[in-house]
Amino acid sequence: MAAALDRRDGLAGSPTPWTIARVEDDSHPTDMPETDESASEETGALRQEISNAVVGLYKEHYGKGPTQCRTYVEPELVVVVLGGGYTTSERTLFEGGKWYEVRQARQHWQDSMQARFVETIEKLSGREVQAFMSANHQDPDLAVELFVLDKEQTG
C-alpha cells in the first residue's frame, strides 16, 4: 500500500492540512516513503519551531505571512507547506492573468531568502542543509519550502 494525500481538511487552524489515506498500487515497498512513523514529542516541538520560524521570516521579509503552515520532518528532509500567503496585489494580478509574473517575483524573493531559510533550519535542526528548493502554486494558494539535510551522524 502507498500513502496518498487526501485534501479533506484545511491547513493549520483546522485539525490537519492533509490526512494520509491508504491506496492500493503496484509500487514496490522501497519505492514509497515510510508513512507510519509516529511523531515523538521532540519531533513535534521541532516541527512547531520550524513552522513558527518560517512564518516569521515571511512576515518580516515579505510583509505578509501565510495564514496556514504545516511542517513535515523526516530523517533527511524538512518540508514546510504554507497556505494563504498571497497579498491583495498578487491576487489582483492573478485576476489580470499575470500568474507567471507573480510566480517569478515569488521565486526571486524565495531565492533571495535562501540564506535566511537555510540558517534557520540548520539552527533549529542542528543539521547542515545540503539543498534548498521552493515552489509556489496559485489555486490552492500554497508555497513549499523544502530542505534536504545531511545524513545524521550515528555513534
Helices and strands as residue ranges (DSSP letters): E 2-6, E 19-23, G 29-31, H 41-62, E 68-74, E 77-83, H 88-95, H 99-112, H 114-125, E 129-137, E 142-149
